[in-house]
Amino acid sequence: MRVTFGSAAEMSSFPIAKEFLHDMEVFEKGKLPNAAAASVISGCAVVSAMTPFDVVAVRLFNQGVNAKGQGLLYKNVFDCSWKILWTEGPLGFYKGLGASFFRIGPHTLISLVFWDELRKQHAKLQGRHFV
C-alpha cells in the first residue's frame, strides 16, 4: 500500500511539476534543470504520501508484545492510526518527515532525471521530438 501511494504520487506529480516550472518560466522545457527541479517537487509529494504509512509501521514494529505475542499499545494498523490521529492530530503522521525526505529525495531525483533523459534519448532514436 505504501509503495502504491508513493509511486502514484511520484508518477503523477513529476510531469505536472515539469509543466508548471515551464509555464512559470522558471526553467526551459526539456532541459535538465527543469527535470531536476520537478523531481525535487515530486520527491516532496512522494514523502507526503509515504510518511504516514512509515510512521504507523514503525510504531507497530517498535511496540512491545505480551506473552501471547500481542501488541501492548496497538491492536492493529487501524487502532494505531486512530490513536495517532486522536492523541497527536493529523501532523502526528508526519513525524520524521525531514529524515524521510533525505532518504527518498535523492532516490527520486536520480531516478526521475535518469528516466527523463532516457525517454529523450529513446525519442531521438525513434526520430521523434520529446520535451
C-alpha positions as CSV (number, residue, x, y, z in Angstrom):
1,M,0.0,0.0,0.0
2,R,2.8,2.4,0.9
3,V,4.7,1.9,-2.4
4,T,1.4,2.2,-4.3
5,F,0.7,5.6,-2.9
6,G,4.3,6.7,-3.2
7,S,4.5,5.6,-6.9
8,A,1.2,7.2,-7.7
9,A,2.4,10.5,-6.2
10,E,5.7,10.3,-8.0
11,M,4.5,9.5,-11.4
12,S,1.6,11.9,-11.3
13,S,3.4,14.9,-9.8
14,F,6.6,14.8,-12.0
15,P,5.0,15.7,-15.4
16,I,2.7,18.3,-13.7
17,A,5.7,19.9,-11.9
18,K,7.7,19.9,-15.2
19,E,4.9,21.7,-17.0
20,F,4.3,24.1,-14.1
21,L,8.0,25.1,-14.0
22,H,8.0,25.7,-17.7
23,D,4.7,27.7,-17.6
24,M,6.1,29.8,-14.8
25,E,9.2,30.4,-16.9
26,V,11.4,29.1,-14.2
27,F,13.3,26.6,-16.5
28,E,13.3,25.9,-20.2
29,K,11.1,22.9,-21.1
30,G,13.0,19.7,-21.9
31,K,16.2,20.8,-20.1
32,L,18.0,19.0,-17.3
33,P,17.4,21.7,-14.6
34,N,13.7,21.6,-15.3
35,A,13.6,17.8,-14.8
36,A,15.8,18.1,-11.7
37,A,13.6,20.7,-10.0
38,A,10.4,18.8,-11.0
39,S,11.9,15.7,-9.4
40,V,12.5,17.5,-6.1
41,I,8.9,18.6,-6.1
42,S,7.9,15.1,-6.9
43,G,10.1,13.9,-4.1
44,C,8.1,16.1,-1.7
45,A,4.9,14.5,-3.0
46,V,6.3,11.0,-2.5
47,V,7.4,11.8,1.0
48,S,4.0,13.3,1.8
49,A,2.2,10.2,0.6
50,M,4.5,7.6,2.2
51,T,5.4,9.0,5.6
52,P,2.1,8.3,7.3
53,F,2.5,4.6,6.3
54,D,6.1,4.6,7.6
55,V,5.0,6.2,10.9
56,V,2.3,3.6,11.5
57,A,4.6,0.7,10.6
58,V,7.4,2.0,12.9
59,R,5.0,2.4,15.8
60,L,3.7,-1.2,15.3
61,F,7.1,-2.7,15.0
62,N,8.6,-0.9,18.0
63,Q,5.8,-1.7,20.4
64,G,6.4,-4.3,23.0
65,V,4.4,-7.6,23.0
66,N,2.9,-9.7,25.8
67,A,3.4,-13.4,26.4
68,K,0.8,-14.2,23.7
69,G,2.7,-12.1,21.1
70,Q,0.0,-9.4,21.1
71,G,1.0,-5.7,20.9
72,L,1.0,-3.8,24.2
73,L,0.0,-0.5,22.6
74,Y,-1.8,-1.2,19.4
75,K,-4.1,-4.0,18.2
76,N,-3.7,-3.4,14.5
77,V,-3.0,-0.8,11.8
78,F,-6.4,0.8,12.2
79,D,-6.0,1.0,16.0
80,C,-2.6,2.5,15.7
81,S,-3.8,5.0,13.1
82,W,-6.7,6.1,15.2
83,K,-4.6,6.5,18.3
84,I,-2.1,8.7,16.4
85,L,-4.9,10.8,15.0
86,W,-6.7,11.1,18.3
87,T,-3.6,11.9,20.5
88,E,-1.3,13.8,18.1
89,G,-3.6,15.1,15.4
90,P,-3.0,14.8,11.7
91,L,0.5,16.1,11.9
92,G,1.4,13.1,14.1
93,F,1.5,11.0,10.9
94,Y,4.3,13.2,9.6
95,K,6.9,12.7,12.3
96,G,10.3,12.2,10.8
97,L,9.3,14.0,7.6
98,G,12.7,15.6,7.2
99,A,14.5,12.2,7.6
100,S,12.2,10.6,5.1
101,F,12.9,13.4,2.6
102,F,16.6,12.9,2.9
103,R,16.2,9.2,2.3
104,I,13.6,9.3,-0.5
105,G,14.5,12.7,-2.1
106,P,17.9,11.7,-3.6
107,H,16.4,8.4,-4.9
108,T,13.5,10.3,-6.6
109,L,15.9,13.0,-8.0
110,I,18.3,10.5,-9.6
111,S,15.5,8.1,-10.8
112,L,13.3,10.7,-12.4
113,V,16.1,12.7,-14.0
114,F,17.6,9.5,-15.4
115,W,14.2,8.3,-16.6
116,D,13.5,11.6,-18.3
117,E,16.9,11.6,-20.1
118,L,16.4,8.0,-21.2
119,R,13.0,9.0,-22.6
120,K,14.6,11.9,-24.6
121,Q,17.3,9.6,-26.0
122,H,14.7,7.0,-26.9
123,A,12.6,9.6,-28.7
124,K,15.7,10.8,-30.7
125,L,16.4,7.2,-31.7
126,Q,12.8,6.8,-32.9
127,G,13.1,10.1,-34.8
128,R,10.6,11.9,-32.6
129,H,10.8,15.1,-30.7
130,F,10.4,14.7,-26.9
131,V,10.1,17.5,-24.4
